[in-house]
Amino acid sequence: MKYFLAAQTEVGLKKSCNQDSIILKRAKFKGKEVCLGIICDGMGGLSCGEFASKSIVEAFSDWFLYSYSKYESIWDESRMREDIRSIISSENEGLLHYGKEHGIYLGTTVTAFLLAENRFFVWHVGDSRLYKISSSKIFRLTNDHTVIAKEIAEGRLTEKEAKKDPRRNVLLQCIGATSDVNPDMFCGEVEKGDILLLCSDGFRHEISEKEILNMLLKCDNSKFNEKLRELIDLNLKRKELDNISVALVKVQ
């Protein structure tokens, strides 16, 4: 299998810097094409959020280049789980220490996947999201680690009420801001024509899953970046204030 990659990011209407970080990478491994996709949404004053998100993206990029590339096979779920948990724990400890040393608050979400052949492995902390577009449908694969998501899951809040709730952006955990981080990790499968889409929360507050699906379904590869930009512009038109970032991989 081969993969087509596209990504767009936008600082937005309010913030002076973009605290989102994205990386998409392809490589040949044992004759097979593999792909790494990561999105991180940083938080903190001035450039702190940018520093936090960038540090996580770089840590996993280094893992992909220097550790995963030395695996005996393209798919070793047990080793991936061990490596990813270790990286998240180490990065969390490092960002916590940095924050305390400099008297600042910082942290970042991470939503990422490794795609090899028709299988993908996901790791996730926070409220960035991973969607799968398949067979004319869009599926959200990740659960938000937020107060709002917990309130909805436990029946104390409706989806409609959640859109106006002032706690919308309150995270239950993120890397660098909480002492214990427990990433969600899981596997899935794709077929030719499927799309895996990563986005920061700024991308999906003001647009619907149906709008995302309608824009990207049956889109030619040459038009994906244009369509992602149109979705970002739609967010801006609807006055989204946060940084807005999105990345996708289409299976071919």
C-alpha positions in Angstrom: 0.0 0.0 0.0 1.0 3.6 -0.6 -0.1 6.8 1.1 -0.9 10.3 0.0 -0.3 13.1 2.6 -1.7 16.6 3.1 -1.7 19.2 5.9 -2.7 22.8 6.6 -2.4 25.0 9.7 -3.5 28.5 10.6 -2.7 30.8 13.6 -6.3 31.9 13.7 -8.1 35.2 14.6 -6.8 35.8 18.1 -3.5 34.2 19.0 -0.2 35.8 18.1 1.6 32.4 17.6 0.7 29.0 16.4 1.0 26.5 19.2 0.0 23.5 17.1 2.6 21.2 15.7 2.1 18.7 12.9 4.3 16.1 11.3 3.6 13.6 8.5 6.4 11.2 7.4 6.7 8.4 5.0 9.5 5.9 4.8 10.4 2.6 3.2 10.9 -0.2 5.7 11.7 -3.7 4.7 10.3 -2.9 1.2 7.0 -1.6 2.6 5.8 2.0 2.9 5.1 3.1 6.4 3.7 6.4 7.6 3.8 8.5 10.8 1.2 11.1 11.6 1.2 13.4 14.7 -0.7 16.5 15.8 0.0 18.3 19.0 -1.9 21.3 20.4 0.3 23.2 22.9 -0.9 25.4 25.7 0.9 28.0 27.9 1.9 31.7 27.8 3.8 33.2 25.0 5.8 30.6 23.2 5.5 27.9 25.9 2.8 26.0 24.2 4.7 26.0 20.9 7.7 24.7 22.7 5.7 21.9 24.4 4.0 20.7 21.2 7.2 20.9 19.1 9.1 18.9 21.7 6.6 16.0 21.5 6.5 16.0 17.7 10.3 15.9 17.6 10.5 13.1 20.2 8.3 10.8 18.2 9.9 11.8 14.9 13.3 10.7 16.4 11.7 7.5 17.5 10.4 6.8 14.0 13.8 7.5 12.4 16.1 5.9 15.0 14.2 3.3 16.9 11.2 2.1 15.0 13.5 1.8 11.9 15.5 -0.9 13.8 12.5 -3.1 14.6 12.8 -6.6 13.2 9.4 -6.3 11.5 7.1 -3.4 10.4 4.5 -4.4 13.0 5.5 -5.1 16.7 2.6 -3.9 18.8 4.1 -4.9 22.1 7.3 -3.0 21.5 5.4 0.0 20.1 3.3 0.2 23.3 6.4 0.0 25.4 8.3 2.6 23.4 5.5 5.1 23.2 4.6 4.9 26.9 8.2 5.4 27.8 8.5 8.5 25.5 5.4 10.1 26.8 6.5 9.5 30.4 9.9 10.9 29.8 8.6 14.0 27.9 6.0 14.6 30.6 8.6 14.6 33.3 10.8 16.9 31.2 8.1 19.4 30.5 7.0 19.4 34.2 10.5 20.1 35.3 11.0 22.8 32.7 7.7 24.5 33.8 8.7 24.4 37.5 12.2 25.6 36.8 11.0 28.6 34.9 7.8 29.3 36.9 5.5 28.8 33.9 2.6 26.6 32.9 2.8 24.6 29.7 1.6 21.4 28.2 0.4 19.7 25.0 -2.0 17.2 23.6 -0.8 14.5 21.3 -2.8 12.4 18.8 -0.7 10.2 16.6 -0.6 7.0 14.5 1.8 4.7 12.8 0.4 3.3 9.6 2.0 0.1 8.2 0.3 -1.8 5.3 -3.4 -2.0 6.3 -3.0 -1.6 10.0 -2.5 1.5 12.2 -1.5 2.0 15.8 -2.8 5.1 17.7 -1.6 6.9 20.8 -3.7 9.8 22.2 -3.7 12.3 25.1 -6.0 15.3 25.3 -8.6 16.6 22.9 -7.0 16.7 19.5 -8.7 14.0 17.4 -8.3 11.2 14.9 -11.1 10.5 12.4 -11.4 7.8 9.8 -13.3 8.4 6.6 -14.4 5.1 5.0 -17.2 3.8 2.8 -18.8 7.3 2.6 -18.9 7.6 6.4 -16.8 9.5 9.0 -15.9 7.9 12.3 -14.3 9.5 15.3 -11.7 7.1 16.6 -10.4 9.0 19.7 -12.1 10.0 22.9 -11.6 13.5 24.3 -9.8 13.7 27.6 -11.9 16.6 28.8 -14.3 17.6 31.6 -17.1 18.0 29.0 -16.6 14.6 27.4 -16.7 13.0 30.9 -19.9 14.9 31.7 -21.5 13.8 28.5 -20.4 10.2 29.0 -21.9 10.1 32.5 -25.2 11.7 31.3 -24.9 15.0 33.1 -24.6 17.1 29.9 -26.0 16.9 26.4 -24.0 17.5 23.2 -26.0 20.7 22.6 -25.3 22.0 26.1 -21.7 21.1 25.8 -21.2 23.5 22.8 -21.9 26.5 25.1 -20.4 25.2 28.3 -17.5 27.4 29.6 -15.5 24.3 30.5 -15.3 23.2 26.9 -11.5 23.5 26.8 -10.7 22.1 30.2 -8.5 19.0 29.8 -8.4 16.1 32.3 -4.8 15.2 31.2 -2.2 16.5 28.8 1.6 16.1 28.5 3.6 18.5 30.7 0.7 19.7 32.9 -0.4 16.7 34.9 1.9 14.4 36.9 0.3 11.2 35.6 -0.4 10.7 31.9 -2.2 7.6 30.7 -2.4 7.6 26.9 -5.1 5.8 25.0 -3.5 3.2 22.7 -5.3 1.0 20.2 -5.1 -0.6 16.8 -7.2 -0.4 13.7 -7.3 -1.4 10.0 -7.7 0.5 6.8 -8.6 -0.3 3.2 -7.6 1.3 -0.1 -9.5 4.6 -0.3 -9.7 5.2 3.4 -8.6 8.5 5.0 -7.1 9.0 8.4 -7.5 12.6 9.5 -5.8 14.3 12.5 -7.0 17.7 13.8 -6.5 20.1 16.7 -9.7 21.1 18.6 -9.7 24.5 16.8 -10.4 22.7 13.5 -13.7 21.1 14.6 -15.4 23.5 17.0 -17.2 25.5 14.3 -17.7 22.9 11.5 -19.5 19.5 11.6 -18.3 16.0 10.8 -20.8 16.0 7.9 -19.1 19.1 6.4 -15.7 17.5 6.7 -17.0 14.3 5.1 -18.7 16.2 2.2 -15.6 18.2 1.5 -13.1 15.3 1.5 -15.1 12.4 0.1 -14.2 11.5 -3.4 -11.6 14.3 -3.5 -8.7 14.0 -6.0 -5.3 13.9 -4.4 -4.3 17.1 -6.1 -7.2 19.0 -4.4 -6.7 17.8 -0.8 -4.6 20.7 0.4 -7.1 23.1 -1.2 -10.1 21.4 0.5 -8.4 21.4 3.9 -7.7 25.1 3.4 -11.4 25.7 2.6 -12.4 23.9 5.8 -10.0 26.1 7.8 -11.4 29.2 6.0 -14.9 28.1 7.0 -13.8 27.9 10.6 -12.4 31.4 10.4 -15.6 32.7 8.7 -17.5 31.3 11.8 -15.1 33.2 14.1 -13.0 30.3 15.5 -10.3 32.0 17.7 -8.0 29.1 18.3 -5.1 27.8 16.2 -6.5 25.6 13.5 -4.6 22.5 12.2 -5.5 19.4 10.2 -3.5 16.6 8.5 -4.6 13.6 6.5 -3.3 10.4 5.0 -5.2 8.7 2.2 -4.5 5.0 1.6 -3.9 4.1 -2.0 
